[in-house]
């Protein structure tokens, strides 16, 4: 019998650890961003059944001006899955196309 892997519900995830990793990941992706901080990590109500979803804010200085933007983080689910096969790349492409089309409310991908 194989060992079962424990499902880690969102309430037990280390949001401080995620904040640190997000900060390091975002820094090189926001051109000219200085003093980048990631704040307000929250789980949206009623979301995250097919993958875990976390909302957050990022603040930084760009060309001497303060900037702030909201983001959505989608995490690959653990051993418990609603869908057997995951294709984040295809999902991302679909979201990009829906955003470009402009007729469906979707965040900019």
C-alpha positions, 0 to 999 in steps of 0.5 A: 500500500502506498503512503498517502500524501496529506492535502494541505488546505489553504488555511495551513499554507505558509503565506509569509513564505509565499510572500517572500517567494513572490517578492523575489519572483516579481522583482525582475519581472516589473521593469525598474521596480524599486522597493517592491513589497508584496502585501495583503495575501488573501484567499477569495471566497468560493475559489480554488476548487481546481487550483489554489488561488491567492490574491495579493497587492504589490507596491513599488517605486517606478521612475520616482513614482509610487505604484500599486497593483493587484495580482492573482496567484494560481497554484498547482493543486497538491495530491487532491485534484478536481481535474486529473490533468492540468495544463496551466499553459493552455489556461493562461493562453485562454485567459490572455485571449479572453482579456484581449477580446475584451468582452469577458471580465477576466484579469489581465494575464 
